[in-house]
Amino acid sequence: MEQTQQQTKPAPKLQPGQSFISGRIAFRRRMKTTDGSYWMTVLKTPARDSFSHPGTVEVMSDQSIGSPGDDWTGTVEITGYPRSYDGKPDPQTGEIVRVHTADNRLRVVE
């Protein structure tokens, strides 16, 4: 059985904290700050199979990576920051447990 692999762009050598991502641009917006501006772009990644929903991620970039409907492939740096909040009181003991989580950010390696 012959196995063929179709890939338009080879994945680059990734560094720790990086990922290779591909998807279709759904939305984008330009954010302005006192230090300049950057782009936030929402990508839809391919669904795993015909019964699954496509994944949705947001990437940040200094320059526009395309317009809605365009396909984009590239390397992103994975960053983020911690968050925590008080959970609901335990019905048995009344104890409130602190919940720790994280917000993940993907920044385009330009």
N, C-alpha and C positions, 0 to 999 in steps of 0.2 A: 504494500500500500504506500503510495507516494504522498508525502506531506509537504504542502507548500505554505509559505508564510508570506502574506501580503502586508507590507508596511511601507508607508510613504516616506517616513523619516525615521532613521535609527535613533533609539533612545540614547542620550548622552550618558557618559559616566557620571553617576550621581554621587554627591558628597553626603555625609551624614546630615540629616535634617532637610533633605531635598526629596522631591518626588517628580515623576514624569506624568503629565496629565494631558488628556485630549478630550475635547468636547465642542459643542455648538454654542455660540454666544446667544443667550436669550435676552439679556438686558445689560445695559451699562449706564453708569452715571459718573460725572466728573465732580470731584470733591475739592473744594478750595479751602486752604488753610492760610495762616499768616506766613508759613514757610514756602508756599507755592501751591501746586495742585497735584492730584493723583486721580487715577481711574479705579473704580470698583466695577468689576464685570462678573455677571452671573453666567456660569457655564452649565449646560446640561450634558452629562456624560452618558455614554451608551448604556442601555439596560443590559443586565446579565443574560436575560432570555426574554422570550415574547410574553411572558406572564409577569414580568417585573417592571417597576417604574424606573425611568432613567434617574441617575443620581443628579444632584444639584449642588454645586459649590460656587463660592464667590472668591475671586482672586483680585488682588490689588496690584497695580502697576503704575510706573511713572508716566508711561506713554500709553496711548490707546492700543489695544491688541486687536481691534477689529470692530465691526458693526454687528448688530443683531442679525442672525442668520448665517454668519461666517463661521467656519470651522477653525478651531485654534488648537495647536499642539505645542507644548513647551515644558520647561522645567520651572518648578516653583519651590520656594523656600518655605518650610513649615515653621510657623511661629505661633505664639499664643500667650495667653495670660491666665492666671488662676482666678476662680470665682468661688465664693462660698455664701451660703445663706442658711437660715434656721429652718429646719424641716417642721412638719406638723408634729404636735405633741403625741407621744405614744398613748393609745387609748387605755392601756393597762396601768402604766406607771406615771404618765403625764410628763415624762422626760422629753425634752426638746433636744434633738441631735443636730449638730452642725453638719451640713452637706457640703462636700468639696467637689468641685468640677472644674472644667477649663473651657475657655473659648479658643478655638483654633483659627488661625489666620494663614492664608496662602498668599505669598508675595512672588510675583513673576521675577525670575532671574533674568535680568536684561543685559 
